[in-house]
Amino acid sequence: MPQSKMQMRHVLGALGLTFAAAGLGAPSVQAQAVGTATGLPVPRFVSVKADKVNVHIGPAKNYEVKWIYQRAGLPVEIVAEFENWRRIRDSDGTDGWVYHSLLSGRRTGIVITRSKDDLVAIHNQADAKSSIKAKLQPGVTMSVKRCGGQWCRVVVQGVDGYIAQARLWGVYPNEKVD
């Protein structure tokens, strides 16, 4: 049994858990969990690198393929690491294991809306009162260039502008992205 909270955090992080998810309560010092294979934060957002990516039920090629992503650039969240495999979760909450080289550190986002008929504005500036450059339907994928905690600068289909950070899946609330 690990002796320190730091050791416990590494064990839980390798399993894709947090103190709260493991029923252990919050540690006295909040620290970002890191992946056992990369040392990078877990969870973290990345994107699918290829147009065809097999998602397995376990962390090896001999595990059954659960589904196949067929579009590069989709944002996914890495929730665990095991050697060269990454357990990912998509915007629908579905998870599985992907070989690390099929993922990219390039940040992308998907428009999320309150209802399926809702449209999300891309503004000229990081201000809801600024002019609107475009309106996007739910599920539109875009490149995330930077986020300041409330707004993200994005590029989608040649339109470069700002979207409210809360309307993107692919960045955390209040996350700063450079």
Secondary structure, 3 states (H helix, E strand, C coil): CCCCHHHHHHHHHHCCCCCCCCCCCCCCCCCCCECCCCCCECCEEEEECCCCEEEECCCCCCCCEEEEECCCCCEEEEEEEECCEEEEECCCCCEEEEEHHHEECCCEEEECCCCCCCCEEEECCCCCCCCEEEEECCCCEEEEEEEECCEEEEEECCEEEEEEHHHEECCCCCCEEC
